[in-house]
């Protein structure tokens, strides 16, 4: 269970919600090896397809698109910031936001 912070009138009260705890991490190399096993496609071909997929996901997300991959899920850009009291203080420069997307470096 995860204890969530409570704001507003209920501040100080406790709220709990369920949260998944990962059992591990599978990287691209491990995925490509699993995909290649028992198939007539080479490791290099799978790596090329995955690299192309990642590139196209980046491009679509940079253009503000939402992506749906059947059986996998939806991908979209998300932004969050700290609240401010003056509207004009909330902007890209204040938070160092970059309109370009970058995924984490591969392990």
MODELLER restraints for C-alpha pairs under 7 A, 6 or more apart:
rsr = mdl.restraints
at = mdl.atoms
rsr.add(forms.Gaussian(group=physical.xy_distance, feature=features.Distance(at['CA:1:A'], at['CA:16:A']), mean=6.29, stdev=0.5))
rsr.add(forms.Gaussian(group=physical.xy_distance, feature=features.Distance(at['CA:1:A'], at['CA:17:A']), mean=5.71, stdev=0.5))
rsr.add(forms.Gaussian(group=physical.xy_distance, feature=features.Distance(at['CA:1:A'], at['CA:18:A']), mean=4.85, stdev=0.5))
rsr.add(forms.Gaussian(group=physical.xy_distance, feature=features.Distance(at['CA:1:A'], at['CA:19:A']), mean=6.09, stdev=0.5))
rsr.add(forms.Gaussian(group=physical.xy_distance, feature=features.Distance(at['CA:2:A'], at['CA:16:A']), mean=5.42, stdev=0.5))
rsr.add(forms.Gaussian(group=physical.xy_distance, feature=features.Distance(at['CA:2:A'], at['CA:17:A']), mean=5.35, stdev=0.5))
rsr.add(forms.Gaussian(group=physical.xy_distance, feature=features.Distance(at['CA:2:A'], at['CA:18:A']), mean=6.07, stdev=0.5))
rsr.add(forms.Gaussian(group=physical.xy_distance, feature=features.Distance(at['CA:2:A'], at['CA:19:A']), mean=6.19, stdev=0.5))
rsr.add(forms.Gaussian(group=physical.xy_distance, feature=features.Distance(at['CA:3:A'], at['CA:14:A']), mean=6.85, stdev=0.5))
rsr.add(forms.Gaussian(group=physical.xy_distance, feature=features.Distance(at['CA:3:A'], at['CA:15:A']), mean=5.81, stdev=0.5))
rsr.add(forms.Gaussian(group=physical.xy_distance, feature=features.Distance(at['CA:3:A'], at['CA:16:A']), mean=4.56, stdev=0.5))
rsr.add(forms.Gaussian(group=physical.xy_distance, feature=features.Distance(at['CA:3:A'], at['CA:17:A']), mean=6.69, stdev=0.5))
rsr.add(forms.Gaussian(group=physical.xy_distance, feature=features.Distance(at['CA:4:A'], at['CA:14:A']), mean=6.97, stdev=0.5))
rsr.add(forms.Gaussian(group=physical.xy_distance, feature=features.Distance(at['CA:4:A'], at['CA:15:A']), mean=5.40, stdev=0.5))
rsr.add(forms.Gaussian(group=physical.xy_distance, feature=features.Distance(at['CA:4:A'], at['CA:16:A']), mean=5.71, stdev=0.5))
rsr.add(forms.Gaussian(group=physical.xy_distance, feature=features.Distance(at['CA:6:A'], at['CA:12:A']), mean=6.57, stdev=0.5))
rsr.add(forms.Gaussian(group=physical.xy_distance, feature=features.Distance(at['CA:6:A'], at['CA:13:A']), mean=6.48, stdev=0.5))
rsr.add(forms.Gaussian(group=physical.xy_distance, feature=features.Distance(at['CA:6:A'], at['CA:14:A']), mean=6.76, stdev=0.5))
rsr.add(forms.Gaussian(group=physical.xy_distance, feature=features.Distance(at['CA:6:A'], at['CA:15:A']), mean=6.97, stdev=0.5))
rsr.add(forms.Gaussian(group=physical.xy_distance, feature=features.Distance(at['CA:27:A'], at['CA:107:A']), mean=6.94, stdev=0.5))
rsr.add(forms.Gaussian(group=physical.xy_distance, feature=features.Distance(at['CA:32:A'], at['CA:43:A']), mean=6.30, stdev=0.5))
rsr.add(forms.Gaussian(group=physical.xy_distance, feature=features.Distance(at['CA:32:A'], at['CA:46:A']), mean=6.08, stdev=0.5))
rsr.add(forms.Gaussian(group=physical.xy_distance, feature=features.Distance(at['CA:32:A'], at['CA:47:A']), mean=6.51, stdev=0.5))
rsr.add(forms.Gaussian(group=physical.xy_distance, feature=features.Distance(at['CA:33:A'], at['CA:43:A']), mean=6.70, stdev=0.5))
rsr.add(forms.Gaussian(group=physical.xy_distance, feature=features.Distance(at['CA:36:A'], at['CA:42:A']), mean=6.19, stdev=0.5))
rsr.add(forms.Gaussian(group=physical.xy_distance, feature=features.Distance(at['CA:36:A'], at['CA:43:A']), mean=5.86, stdev=0.5))
rsr.add(forms.Gaussian(group=physical.xy_distance, feature=features.Distance(at['CA:58:A'], at['CA:101:A']), mean=6.46, stdev=0.5))
rsr.add(forms.Gaussian(group=physical.xy_distance, feature=features.Distance(at['CA:61:A'], at['CA:76:A']), mean=6.33, stdev=0.5))
rsr.add(forms.Gaussian(group=physical.xy_distance, feature=features.Distance(at['CA:61:A'], at['CA:77:A']), mean=6.22, stdev=0.5))
rsr.add(forms.Gaussian(group=physical.xy_distance, feature=features.Distance(at['CA:62:A'], at['CA:100:A']), mean=5.94, stdev=0.5))
rsr.add(forms.Gaussian(group=physical.xy_distance, feature=features.Distance(at['CA:62:A'], at['CA:101:A']), mean=5.93, stdev=0.5))
rsr.add(forms.Gaussian(group=physical.xy_distance, feature=features.Distance(at['CA:65:A'], at['CA:76:A']), mean=6.92, stdev=0.5))
rsr.add(forms.Gaussian(group=physical.xy_distance, feature=features.Distance(at['CA:66:A'], at['CA:75:A']), mean=5.80, stdev=0.5))
rsr.add(forms.Gaussian(group=physical.xy_distance, feature=features.Distance(at['CA:66:A'], at['CA:76:A']), mean=4.78, stdev=0.5))
rsr.add(forms.Gaussian(group=physical.xy_distance, feature=features.Distance(at['CA:67:A'], at['CA:74:A']), mean=5.47, stdev=0.5))
rsr.add(forms.Gaussian(group=physical.xy_distance, feature=features.Distance(at['CA:67:A'], at['CA:75:A']), mean=4.99, stdev=0.5))
rsr.add(forms.Gaussian(group=physical.xy_distance, feature=features.Distance(at['CA:67:A'], at['CA:76:A']), mean=6.46, stdev=0.5))
rsr.add(forms.Gaussian(group=physical.xy_distance, feature=features.Distance(at['CA:68:A'], at['CA:74:A']), mean=4.44, stdev=0.5))
rsr.add(forms.Gaussian(group=physical.xy_distance, feature=features.Distance(at['CA:68:A'], at['CA:75:A']), mean=6.47, stdev=0.5))
rsr.add(forms.Gaussian(group=physical.xy_distance, feature=features.Distance(at['CA:84:A'], at['CA:90:A']), mean=6.60, stdev=0.5))
